[in-house]
Structures are given as structure tokens and as C-alpha cells.
Amino acid sequence: MHEELEIGLSEYAMIKRCASEGVGLWFNAMAIDGARAWVFSNECNALLELSLETFETQYLGSVPGEGFLEKTLYLRIIKHKEKLILVPARAKALALYDLTSGEFEKVPLIDEEDIYYGAELANDKVFMLCINRYRICVFDIQTGTMHYIKGLEKSKAYKSFVDGSLTFGNGICLAKNKVLCVGKDTNEIYMIAPDTEILTVFEAERLDTGFSSICFDGEDFWLTEIEKLRMIRWNEEKGVREIVDNPMVLGTKYITERVIALDDIYVFPAVGNYDADSYRYRKETHTWEIIESISEYGKYIDPQKNYWPQIYTAVWCDGQRSYLVASKTDEILTLDPEMNLVAHKKVYMHHGFEKIKYSFAPVSGSLTENSVDALRLLFEYLQER
């Protein structure tokens, strides 16, 4: 089922820990289907199945051709029928995992320097946002090929891009059979027709900053401004309909991980420079409320307010249950429809790692870094063989 891994001493130690006492799981990439989820570790090359009932994990495999201890290889997972599509961040290629056969398949990137984060599935295509270039890449599932969306080079953001700066984040959503994207540098909103891939660029008037997240409430789109907790209500016919300030933030700088439209609008932070709460905006009364049940997960002690900790690395919601991965405690938080916290659980990587097939490659380990531990691991390895 698993391709043999060529490992060194450090990789061997990690696998041994996973197979014995377990290793805490931290991730951005998560796809959910009912009571099952699939996640990809940020700490190593490991795809796992996660039960949302028991919160136990099962190791499924490692992507061939990537080092076992490589970090943040994939930051998004898209489930399409019986396949998982792993959207590459630090990885050298997009990867597909067949849930039936247990096999991996890889698709080379157009440019190996591209790093992708936000992604959305539409019309058997995965639309991926590149965070280090102004590029939107399309992976066509039917043909197994990749290409870039045309027309973005005419945008203000593309023309003003400075190498080394961030471009897109997680600002992408599917609505009205269109893919909507927002970037971090300008007030532009990008709308793509999935079938024709025609790109239309809009500008949010009265605004001169970029956006970090976007969602759709059935009538309008809601966008969160970069480094602010101010929301913009917009649609393509009427433009900016409302600019909503949040008087509760008191100057806190804030980048949204995800904004969600249910009965009201819910805002969850990716990072913040002090107390980064999550909020509910009530559309009828035009008022903000802190989601008190998870408030402690956004609070960090930092009197200088110059530290930007991660708050949530993944947020997923279907209207019945919301799941958040909290960086402060490395827990998965489960919220009910009223956003009450009903469970919080640490997740470990432990089941299945004992089945990994590997060959020992001492050249990838270093006997000089810690000779005692290295020799002990080598002795354990030789005993097992």
C-alpha cells in the first residue's frame, strides 16, 4: 500500500515516536465528509484519516518524492469523489490520493517556485491561489493538467507586485456558479466563470486596501479587509453596499482565516497581534458579538503587542458543526450551530505508522549532531532488521 521510504536517523526517530507514544498533530489542510476527515500534517510528510467522533487518526501514506520530515508540504485538501487532491505549498507537485486503491499520483507544477494556499472546487476543476505570485492556477481533474488563468496580468495588483511580497491568502469562495477571489494588495475582486475560465475584475469603490477572506450569504458577498476587522458587503451589480467597522477590536491588527455566512456572518482569525477574538456580526441589528465560547484561544500575553501568533490554522463549517484547529493548544474545537464549544481535543499521529516500509539511508542523517542518540537509533534499527 505504501511506497518504501528512504530515511535517515532523524526520520527514523520520528516514525518510531509516531508508532509508539504518538506525535501531536498540527495542520492547515483538512477535508471533511460526514464523520470522517482527512488531514495533512504540517510537521512531516503524512496524510491521515481523522475520525470526528473519536478524534483518532490513521496514517494513510506519505507522498512519494518528498522528504518525510519536510514541513508544510500541503496546506489544502479537496475531496472529489473517491480522490483527495493535495494542493501544494512547499511540495514540488500537486498530489492525488485514491481512497479506494491507497495509491498516490503526482502532477508537476508549472513553476516549482509557486506556493498555493486557498483553493476551491468547481466544474471538475480546482482553482488554486498562489501566495507568492499573482497567479491563479487551474488543475483540470478530467485531463490531469494544470494551467494559469489568463487576464490577471492586466490587473492593478499584478502590475504593482513586488517580488517577495504576499499576494493571495485564503480569499476564495464558490457562489452563483462563479469562483470569487480577493488579494492582499488592492481593492480588486476577481470573478471567474468555471466553464469558460473568463476572468472579470471588479473594484470595491471607496476602499484602497486589500482583503484576506470572502464569503457569500445568498445575496451579497462579505469581505474582510487585510490587517483590520472591517467588513465590506458587496455584489457585482450594486458594488459596495455597506462598510462595517467593528468597534470592539481597539486597534488590534487582524488577518482573517475565514469568514462564514450562516444566519449571520462569522469571522475567525488566522493571526492577530494581541487578543484576536472570533466574532459574530448580526445583520439585522448591525451589531458585533464576541464568540465567548472560544475567546481564550485567541488571547496571548504580549504587552508590546508586536507578536503575531497564529490563532486558527483551519476552519471548516457546514451549518451544523464547525471545526477549528487552535494553534495555542493544538486542539480541534467543535462548535454547535449556535457557536457553543461542545468539544476540544488534542489529536495525535499514532495509528498505522508501524506499517511504514523503509530503507535506511545514513547519508540523510548526521552521526555528528548527536552521536549517542544516533548510535542508539542505529542499534535499534539493526536489531529490528
N, C-alpha and C positions, 0 to 999 in steps of 0.2 A: 504493500500500500504506500509506503513512504520511500522516497529515494534515499539512498545512503548518503549521509553527511560526512564530509571530510572535516574533522575537528582537531583543535589543539587543546592544550591544557585548560585554558580558561573556558572554552566551550564545553569541555567535558565536565568541569566543575559545575557549570550552570545546569546542565542536563541532570547531573546527579542530584542537585538541590531540588529541581523541579520534581524528580521522580521520588524523592524521599519526603522532606518536610514541606515542599512547595515554595513558590515564589509569588509575592504579591503582584496582582495584575493591574497595570495602568495602560489605558488605551484611549485613542480617539475613534478608531474605526469600529463601527457597530451596525449590524443589520438585524432586524427583528421580524420574526414571523410567528405569531401566536405566543406560546410559552417558550419558544426557542430563540436564541440569539447567536450570532457569530461575531467574534471579535478578533482583532489582530493586535498582539502585544506591541507596545512602544519600546519595550526593553530588549526584545530579541525577535528572531525570525520564527514566529509561532502563530499559526491560525488555530483558534479554539472554538468549540461549540460551548455555549453557556446556557444552562437551564435557568429560566427566570422564576422557577418555583423553588429549587433547592440552592441556586447560585453556585453549583458545582460546574467545573469545566472539564472538557475532554479535548486533549490535543489531537488535532486533525492532521497536521503536517507543517513542513517548512518549505518555503518557495525555493525551488532549485536555483542554483547560481548566485544566491545571496548568502552572505555570511550569517552564521547562527546568532552572533551577538550584535549584529547591526541594529541600530535603533531607528525608530520612526520610519520604517520602510513604507508602510501603507497607513494613511490617515482616514480613508473612507472605504466602506464596503457597500456594494449594491447587490441585492439579491434579484436575480432574473431567472424565473422558473427553477430549475434544479442546478443553477450555477451561481457561484459567488464571484463577483467582479471586484478585484482589489485595485483601488485607484492609487497609483504610485506617488509617494512623496520623495523619500531618499532612495527608493528602489530604482533599478536600471530598466525595468519593464513593467507594463501592466500585467497582472496575473489573473487567471481564471481558475477556480477550483470547482470540480464536478462533484456534487454531493452524492451522486449515485456511485461513481467509479472510485472516488477518492483520489483522482489524479489532478495534477496541476498542468496548466498550459500558459505559456508566456507570449506576450505581444510586445515587440520592441517599441520604444518611444521614438517619435520623430527626432527629438532632441533630448539626449540623456541629461542635459542640464535642467530640464523642466522639472518643477516641483508642483504637484497638484494637491488641492485640499477640497474645496467644495465640489460636489458632483450631483447630478440629477439624471434620472432615467426617463426617457420619452421616446416613443415610437421605435423600440428596439435599438435605441442609441443611448450612450452615456455621454452627457455633456460635462466636461471637467474644466475647472477654473485653475489656471496656472498662477501661482502666487509670486513668482519671481520674474515674470514677463507678462506683458499684456497680450495673453493668448487664451483662447477658449478652444479646447481640443475636443473632438468628437471621436468616440470609439463606436464603430458600427458593429453590433453584435452579429448580424447576419453574415457580413463579409469578413469579419475579424480584422478589419483595417482601421487606421487612425488618420485623421486629417484635421487641419485647423479651420475654424470658422473664418470666412472671408469678410472683409469690410471693417474689421476692428481697427485696422491701421489708419483709418480716416478719422478716428475719434480724437477728442482733446486729450484724453488720458494717454493714449498711445504716443501721441506727438510730444507730450511733456514728460514721458517716462525717463527716469534717471536710473542707470544700471545700479543694482544693489538695493533698490527700494522695494517694498512690498506692493503688490498690485491688487489682486483679488484675495478674499478670505473665504468665508462660508456663505457669502451673499448670493444664494441661488435658490429658486423655487420653481415649481411647475404649476401653472394656473391657466385656465381658459385655453388649454391646448397650446400654450406657449411656455418657453423657458425664459425666465426673467433673471438677470444678473446685475449686481452692483459692484463697483470697485471702490478702492480706498482713497483715491486721489482727487476725483472730480465729482460733480453733481450729475453725472451721466447715468442713465438706466438703459440696459441693453435687453432688447426683446428678440428672441429667436423663434422662428417657426420650425418645429422639429422635422417636418416632412421636407420642406424646401431648403431649410437652413438659411433663409433670408434673415439678415440682421437689420433691425431698426434701432436707432439710437435716439433716446429722449433726454431732455434735460429737466431736472427739478428746479423750476424757477424760484427765485428768492433765496437760493442756497448756493454756497460756494465751497462746500466741503464734501468729502466722500462718505460712503456708507459701509457698514460692516455686516448687515443682515437684512433679509426681506421675507415677508410672508403675505398671504392673500386671505381675506376674510369672507370671500364670496362676492364682494362688491368692489373693494379697494385693496390696494397694496399698502403695507406698512413697512417703512424702512427705518433703521436706526442709524444715526449719524456716528461717524468714527470718533472715538475718544469722548463722546458725550452720551448722555442718556436723554436725547431728544428724538422724538419720533416724527416721521413725516407720513401723512396719509395722502396717497397719490393714485391716480389712474390715468391711462393713456388718453382718455377723451377730455378730462377736465383739468389735468395737471395736478399741481399741489392743492389739495383741498383743505389741509389742516397741518399746522406745525405745533406739536405738543411738547412743551417743556415739562420736565419733571422737577418740581421744587424741592424734592426730598433728597437729592444727591449731594448738595452742599459742596460743589466743586470737585467731586470725585471724578477722576478720569476713568473711562469705562469703555471696553470693547465688547460688543455683544457676540456671544457664541451662537445664539439662536433666538429669534423672535417667532412666537407661535400664535396663530389666530384660532381661538376656540369660541366660546361665547364672548369672551373679551380678549385682550391682547396681553400676552405674557412674554416677559423679557428676561433672559438668562445670560449672565456674563461669562465671557471667556477669560478675560483678565481685568483686574482693576487695581488701582494704586493704593487703596486703603480698604474701607468697608464697602465691598461690592455686593449689594443685595440683589435679589431677584424681585421682579415687580409684576403686578397685575394692573393694567390700565382699563378702567371701566368706561366703555364707550358711551353709555347712556348718560352718566353723571360727569364724565370728563375728569375723573379723579384717579389718583395713583394709590396703590396699597403695596406695602412690602409683603412678600410671601414669607410670613413669620416662621413657618414650619421648617424652613431650610436656611434661615438667616445666619445661623452660626457657621455655616460652611463658606460664607463669603467674608468673614471677619479675620483679619490678620493684624497683629500688633506691630505697628511701624510708625512711630511718632513723626519721622521725617517725611513720610508719605512719598518716598522716592523708590519704592519697591513695587513691582507689578507682578504679583503672584498669579498663577493660573487658578481659576476658580472651578470651572467645569470644562472637561475636555470632550464630552459627548452629551448631547441632549436629544432625546427621542420621545415623541408623544403621538398617541393615536386618539386622544379624547377620552379614553377610559383609564389608561395608565400612562404616566410619564416616568422615564428612566434618565437619571443624570449621573455622570461619573464625576465625583467630587475629588479634586486634587489634594485638598487639605488632609483628608483621611484615607484616600484611596478606596473609597466605598462606592457602591452603586446605591443610589437613593431611588426609592419607589414612591411615587405620589399618586393619590387618587384623583378623580375628576375635579374635586374642589381644591387641589394642590395641598392636601394634608399629607404629611410624611407618614407612610404606613410601614416602611421597612428601610433599613440601611444595613448593608452587608459588605464586608471585605470579600474580595474574590481572589482566589489563588490558582496558579497553574500547577496542577499535580497529576491528574489522571492522564495516562497514555504516554507519558514521556519515557517510561521504561521500555517501550516498544521501538524506540528510535534505533535504526540501524546506522552505524557509523564506523568509519575507519580512522585510525589515529594518525594524525599528521603533526609531529612535534615541531615542524618548522613554523607552524602558526601559533605556537605557544612560546613562552620565554622562560627557560630554566634559570635565568639570571635575576628575574624580577623577585621571585620568592622561592628560593631553591628548596626549602623544607616542604612547603605545600606542593610544589611541582613534583618533587620526588615521591611524596605520599600518593598523589593522584596517579602518577605513572605506575607505582606499585599496585594500586587498586585496579588499574586498567589491566595490567599484565595478569593479575590473579583471575579476573573475570574472563579473560580470553582463554 
